[in-house]
Structures are given as C-alpha cells and as structure tokens.
Amino acid sequence: MYTSGQFAIVGNVGRKALRLYREEGLLVPAFTNDENGYHYYEESQLSVLDTIKRLRGIGLSLYEIKMIIDGEVDEKTVISGKIKETDNLLSDMREMIEPKQNRNVKILYAEPDIRSFPKVFCLYIDENVDLEKLGMSVGKLYERAAKMGVGVRDSHFVRYDGLNDENVFSMRTCLPISGYEGEDTVEVSEDKCLHLNFTGGFSKVSEAHKTIVGYAFAHDIRLAGRAYEVYNKDMSVDVYYVCD
C-alpha cells in the first residue's frame, strides 16, 4: 500500500492531479484510514494511473477517460473520434495559413428536420461551464446515479435556456436515468424541435447551431430560445432547437 504522496512519486504525477482524479472518480484510493483521513493506494492501481496519463496525453477529457475506465465506452471508439476531431483541427489550421484563393469554402451540411425531444427524467446540474469542465459535471452525474443505484437511460445532454435574451441565459447539464423519479430529478420533453445530427466533432458543434438558426430564418420558423446538445457515444451530437 502507498500513501497519496508515495503513490504520486511512484506514479510520477502531481498530488493536485491525483486529488482531482480521486474527486472525479477516476482513481479512488483502495483504503481510507478513518482515524486520520489518509488515503492509501494499491500497487495494482499504478496501471490505472498510467492509463489516465496516457489518455490525458492525447487530449481526452476526464469524462471520456472515466467512461473508458468504467467500461461505458470502447477506448478505440473514443480515440477514433478524437482522431477525427484532430483531423478537422489540422484542416482548419492549414486553411488559416493557405492563401484565401486556395481555400475550399464550400461546406455541406445535412438539412435539419422537425421532430420531438423524447420525454426523459434526468439528474441535473445547473451551471455555466466550458467544455472541459462539462465533462467533470457529467462525471459527477454518473457518480450520483451509481450511488443512487439507478440506471442510465440515454446519452447525457446540455440544455440552454434564454438564447433570445442575454440577461437570462442559463445552462443545465442532464443525465437521463431510468427507474427513479424524485425531487432531485427533472422531466424534459419538447413537442416540436428543429433537429440536426452533427458528426463534425464536439469542438465544432457551433456549425450545427449556425445551420439550424440559418434554416429557421430562411423558412420563417420561430425559435423559442431553448436548445439542446445531446452527446452520443459515437461522438456525434444531436442538436435540437425548440420551435415556438
């Protein structure tokens, strides 16, 4: 058994990072001394730490790594999605240094369709965060679901409210669950939405928003100021805009 400090040295990682991995449920100490609160790790957990460091080194978020470690998603699937995102980023970088006349500015997107947002009951966190911290928030929701003993029903999503008014803009991170409905859950459903499945990577999902907003304007469709981003395991994003 190693203390936290010993484990950090042996695993070649900072104690701050080790504490973060513990808090986010990626690498939980094997034993905690109730008398002094000290945390102890087993030698076998060094391989888990190596996995975390390796996946962090290629740019995966803590949430993505936790999903891999917990067996929720396949490592190859996540890395393939990261490769696709990286390829898109490299393409953008090349475009920035190429002469404007050589740029391929024609980008094609699928046409949005009208559909409902299915009714689900969710655990949720209300906060405004960036994408990196979003992964941490989702990790906390998965941990809460595990402690409650409830199943995860579908992919997590983010709900944006107040898009038509800067002063009331808010963001809610949601995790659909099954087998439980209580005061700490929220029911989500929408009858009519403009929808688009976006496969260009999480980092470029803003393109899907532009496409939907532009389509609504061109077809005289009024949007209610509420939108959803559903993050699928295949690394695609389903974007919904509620129609008035």
C-alpha positions as CSV (number, residue, x, y, z in Angstrom):
1,M,0.0,0.0,0.0
2,Y,1.1,3.6,-0.8
3,T,0.2,6.8,0.8
4,S,-1.0,9.5,-1.5
5,G,2.4,11.2,-1.5
6,Q,4.2,7.9,-2.1
7,F,1.8,6.9,-4.9
8,A,2.2,10.3,-6.6
9,I,6.0,9.9,-6.6
10,V,6.0,6.3,-7.8
11,G,3.4,7.1,-10.4
12,N,5.2,10.3,-11.5
13,V,2.1,12.5,-11.1
14,G,1.4,15.7,-9.1
15,R,-0.6,15.4,-5.9
16,K,-3.0,18.0,-7.2
17,A,-3.7,15.8,-10.2
18,L,-4.1,12.7,-8.0
19,R,-6.6,14.6,-5.8
20,L,-8.5,15.6,-8.9
21,Y,-8.6,12.0,-10.2
22,R,-9.9,10.9,-6.8
23,E,-12.6,13.6,-6.7
24,E,-13.8,12.8,-10.2
25,G,-14.0,9.1,-9.5
26,L,-11.3,8.1,-12.0
27,L,-8.8,6.7,-9.4
28,V,-10.3,6.1,-5.9
29,P,-8.0,5.1,-3.1
30,A,-8.2,1.4,-2.2
31,F,-8.4,2.3,1.5
32,T,-9.0,5.4,3.7
33,N,-7.9,5.5,7.3
34,D,-11.0,6.7,9.3
35,E,-8.8,8.0,12.2
36,N,-6.5,10.3,10.2
37,G,-8.3,10.6,6.9
38,Y,-5.2,9.4,5.0
39,H,-5.7,7.7,1.6
40,Y,-3.8,4.6,0.5
41,Y,-3.4,3.1,-2.9
42,E,-2.5,-0.4,-4.0
43,E,0.3,-1.1,-6.4
44,S,-2.1,-2.6,-9.0
45,Q,-3.7,0.9,-9.3
46,L,-0.5,2.2,-10.9
47,S,-1.7,0.6,-14.2
48,V,-4.9,2.6,-14.0
49,L,-2.9,5.8,-13.4
50,D,-0.7,5.0,-16.4
51,T,-3.9,4.6,-18.5
52,I,-5.2,8.0,-17.3
53,K,-1.9,9.7,-18.0
54,R,-1.7,8.2,-21.5
55,L,-5.3,9.2,-22.4
56,R,-4.8,12.7,-21.0
57,G,-1.6,13.0,-23.0
58,I,-3.6,12.6,-26.3
59,G,-6.2,15.2,-25.3
60,L,-9.1,13.1,-23.8
61,S,-11.3,14.8,-21.2
62,L,-11.6,13.4,-17.7
63,Y,-15.2,12.5,-18.5
64,E,-14.1,10.5,-21.6
65,I,-11.4,8.7,-19.6
66,K,-13.8,7.8,-16.8
67,M,-16.2,6.4,-19.4
68,I,-13.4,4.2,-20.8
69,I,-12.2,3.1,-17.3
70,D,-15.7,2.3,-16.2
71,G,-16.3,0.3,-19.4
72,E,-19.1,2.6,-20.6
73,V,-17.5,3.1,-24.0
74,D,-14.8,1.4,-26.0
75,E,-11.4,3.0,-25.9
76,K,-10.9,2.6,-29.7
77,T,-14.2,4.3,-30.4
78,V,-13.3,7.3,-28.3
79,I,-9.8,7.6,-29.8
80,S,-11.2,7.3,-33.3
81,G,-13.5,10.2,-32.5
82,K,-10.5,12.1,-31.2
83,I,-8.6,11.4,-34.4
84,K,-11.5,12.7,-36.4
85,E,-11.6,15.9,-34.3
86,T,-7.8,16.3,-34.7
87,D,-8.0,15.9,-38.4
88,N,-10.7,18.6,-38.5
89,L,-8.5,20.8,-36.4
90,L,-5.5,20.3,-38.7
91,S,-7.7,21.1,-41.7
92,D,-8.7,24.3,-40.0
93,M,-5.1,25.2,-39.2
94,R,-4.0,24.5,-42.8
95,E,-6.9,26.7,-44.1
96,M,-5.7,29.6,-41.9
97,I,-2.3,29.7,-43.5
98,E,-3.3,29.0,-47.1
99,P,-3.9,31.9,-49.5
100,K,-7.6,32.8,-49.5
101,Q,-8.0,32.0,-53.2
102,N,-6.9,28.4,-52.5
103,R,-9.4,27.8,-49.7
104,N,-12.3,25.4,-50.2
105,V,-15.0,27.4,-48.6
106,K,-17.9,25.2,-49.7
107,I,-19.1,23.2,-46.7
108,L,-22.1,21.0,-47.0
109,Y,-24.4,20.2,-44.0
110,A,-27.4,18.0,-43.8
111,E,-30.8,19.7,-43.8
112,P,-32.5,20.0,-40.4
113,D,-35.7,18.0,-39.7
114,I,-38.6,18.6,-37.4
115,R,-39.0,16.1,-34.6
116,S,-39.9,15.9,-30.9
117,F,-37.4,15.7,-28.0
118,P,-38.5,12.4,-26.2
119,K,-39.6,12.6,-22.6
120,V,-36.9,11.7,-20.1
121,F,-36.3,12.1,-16.4
122,C,-32.9,13.4,-15.6
123,L,-30.4,14.1,-12.8
124,Y,-29.1,17.5,-13.5
125,I,-26.6,20.3,-12.6
126,D,-27.3,23.9,-13.2
127,E,-24.1,25.8,-14.1
128,N,-22.4,27.7,-16.9
129,V,-19.1,25.9,-17.7
130,D,-16.7,25.4,-20.6
131,L,-16.4,22.0,-22.4
132,E,-13.6,20.7,-20.3
133,K,-15.5,21.3,-17.1
134,L,-18.7,20.0,-18.7
135,G,-17.0,16.6,-18.7
136,M,-16.4,16.9,-15.0
137,S,-20.0,17.8,-14.4
138,V,-21.3,14.8,-16.3
139,G,-18.9,12.6,-14.4
140,K,-20.5,13.8,-11.2
141,L,-23.9,13.0,-12.5
142,Y,-22.8,9.4,-13.4
143,E,-21.3,9.1,-9.9
144,R,-24.6,10.3,-8.4
145,A,-26.6,7.8,-10.4
146,A,-24.3,5.0,-9.3
147,K,-24.7,5.9,-5.7
148,M,-28.4,6.0,-6.1
149,G,-28.4,2.6,-7.8
150,V,-30.3,3.9,-10.8
151,G,-29.6,3.0,-14.5
152,V,-28.5,5.5,-17.1
153,R,-31.1,5.5,-19.9
154,D,-29.6,7.6,-22.7
155,S,-26.7,9.9,-23.6
156,H,-26.2,13.0,-21.4
157,F,-27.1,16.4,-22.8
158,V,-27.0,20.1,-22.2
159,R,-30.0,22.4,-22.2
160,Y,-29.6,26.1,-23.0
161,D,-32.3,28.5,-22.0
162,G,-32.8,32.2,-22.6
163,L,-31.0,32.2,-26.0
164,N,-33.2,35.1,-27.1
165,D,-32.3,37.2,-24.0
166,E,-28.7,37.8,-22.9
167,N,-29.8,38.6,-19.3
168,V,-31.4,35.2,-18.6
169,F,-29.1,32.8,-20.4
170,S,-28.6,29.6,-18.4
171,M,-27.2,26.1,-18.9
172,R,-28.3,22.8,-17.4
173,T,-26.3,19.5,-17.7
174,C,-28.6,16.5,-17.7
175,L,-28.2,12.7,-17.4
176,P,-31.3,10.6,-18.4
177,I,-32.0,7.8,-15.9
178,S,-34.5,5.0,-15.5
179,G,-36.3,3.6,-12.6
180,Y,-36.4,6.7,-10.5
181,E,-38.4,10.0,-10.4
182,G,-37.9,12.3,-7.4
183,E,-37.4,15.9,-6.3
184,D,-33.8,15.8,-7.4
185,T,-34.8,14.9,-11.0
186,V,-36.3,17.0,-13.8
187,E,-38.7,15.9,-16.5
188,V,-37.6,17.0,-20.0
189,S,-39.7,16.8,-23.2
190,E,-40.4,19.0,-26.2
191,D,-43.2,18.6,-28.8
192,K,-41.6,20.3,-31.8
193,C,-37.9,21.0,-32.5
194,L,-35.6,21.7,-35.4
195,H,-33.1,18.9,-35.2
196,L,-29.7,18.2,-36.8
197,N,-27.3,15.3,-36.2
198,F,-23.8,16.7,-36.4
199,T,-20.8,14.4,-37.0
200,G,-18.1,17.0,-37.3
201,G,-16.8,16.6,-33.7
202,F,-17.7,18.2,-30.3
203,S,-15.4,21.1,-30.8
204,K,-17.1,22.2,-34.0
205,V,-20.7,21.8,-32.9
206,S,-21.2,25.5,-33.3
207,E,-21.5,24.8,-37.0
208,A,-24.7,22.8,-36.3
209,H,-26.2,25.8,-34.4
210,K,-25.4,28.1,-37.3
211,T,-27.0,25.7,-39.7
212,I,-30.2,25.4,-37.7
213,V,-30.6,29.1,-37.0
214,G,-30.0,29.9,-40.7
215,Y,-32.5,27.3,-41.7
216,A,-35.1,28.7,-39.3
217,F,-34.6,32.2,-40.7
218,A,-34.8,31.1,-44.3
219,H,-38.0,29.1,-43.7
220,D,-39.7,31.6,-41.3
221,I,-39.6,29.2,-38.4
222,R,-39.7,30.9,-35.0
223,L,-37.4,29.5,-32.3
224,A,-38.3,29.6,-28.7
225,G,-34.9,30.4,-27.3
226,R,-34.2,27.0,-25.9
227,A,-31.7,24.4,-27.4
228,Y,-30.2,21.0,-26.6
229,E,-27.0,19.3,-27.4
230,V,-27.1,15.5,-26.9
231,Y,-23.6,14.0,-26.8
232,N,-23.7,10.5,-28.3
233,K,-21.3,7.7,-27.7
234,D,-20.4,7.6,-31.4
235,M,-19.0,11.1,-30.9
236,S,-21.8,12.7,-32.9
237,V,-24.1,15.5,-31.4
238,D,-27.8,15.8,-31.8
239,V,-28.7,19.5,-31.7
240,Y,-32.3,20.5,-31.1
241,Y,-33.9,24.0,-31.2
242,V,-37.4,24.3,-29.7
243,C,-39.9,25.8,-32.1
244,D,-42.4,28.4,-31.0
